[in-house]
C-alpha cells in the first residue's frame, strides 16, 4: 500500500475522531465551535509544516543532482579532451607493422 495513502487515512481518522469527540462533548455550542476551529487550524499548521519540509527535501535533492551533473559534465569534458589528444598523437605517429 502507498505510504502517502496510509498517512492520509490516519490523518483523516484522527480528524474525524477529534471532531466527533468535540461535537459529542457536553459543552456550549460557541465553545465547541471554537475548539473545532482551533483544532482545524492546528491541523492546517501541521500539514503546512510537513509540506514545507517535503518541498525543502525535494529542493535539496534537486540541488545535489544538479551539482553531480555539473561535476560529471566537467569530468566528461576532461576525459573527452584527453581522448582527443591521444587520437591526435596517434594520428601523427607512423603506423605499426601488421606482421
N, C-alpha and C positions, 0 to 999 in steps of 0.2 A: 504494500500500500504506500502511496505517496506521502512523504513526511509532511509536506505542506497541508495535505488534506487532514491528516491526523491532528496537527496543531490547530487548524481552523475548527475542526469538530470539537476539540477540547475547549477552545475559547468560546465557541457558541454555547456549549453545555454550561460552562461557568456563568456566562452572561444570563442565560435562561434561568438557571438555578438562583442566581442572585436576585434577578427581577421578581421571580415568583416568591422568594423569601421576603422581599421587601413589601410586595403587594399583599401578602397574607399576614403581615405583622399588624398588630393592633395599634397602629399609630394614626395620627390625624392625616388627612389627605395631603395637606400642604407639606407636612414634614416628609411624608412618603415620596411625593414628587421631588422634593429637594434631594432626598437620598438617591433616587433613581438618576437624577440629573448629575449628581456628584459622581456616582459610580460610572455613568456613561463617559463623563469627562476623564475619569481615571483610566478607563479602557482606551479611550482615544489617545491619551498621552502615552500610554504604554505601547500601543501599536505604532504610534508615530516614532517613538524612540527606537523600536525594533526595526522599522522601515529605514530610518536614517542609518542605523548600524549596518543594515544589509547593503544600502547604497554605498556606504563608505568601504565596505568589504569588496564590492564589485569594482569600485574605483581603484582600490589598492591592487587588485588582481590585474586590472587593465594596465595600470602603470608598470607593473612587473613584466607583463607580457610585452609591452611596448619597449621597455628597456632591454629585455632579452633579444627582441627582434633587431634593435639598433646595434647591439653588440654582435649579433650573428651577421648582420649586413657588413659591418666594418671588418670582421674577421674573414668573411667570404671575399670581400674586395682584396684583402691582403693575399689570400690564397690564390685568387684569380691572377693577380699581378705576378705572383711567384711562378705560377704555371706558364703564363705568357712569356716571362723572362727565360724560363727553361726551354720553351719551344723555340724562342728566337736564338738562344745559344746553340741549340741542337741543329737548327737550320743553317747556321754559319759554319758548322764542322763538316768535315768530309764524311761521307757515308762509310759505315763499317762493311768489310768484305762479307759476302754471303757464302762462304765455303760450303 
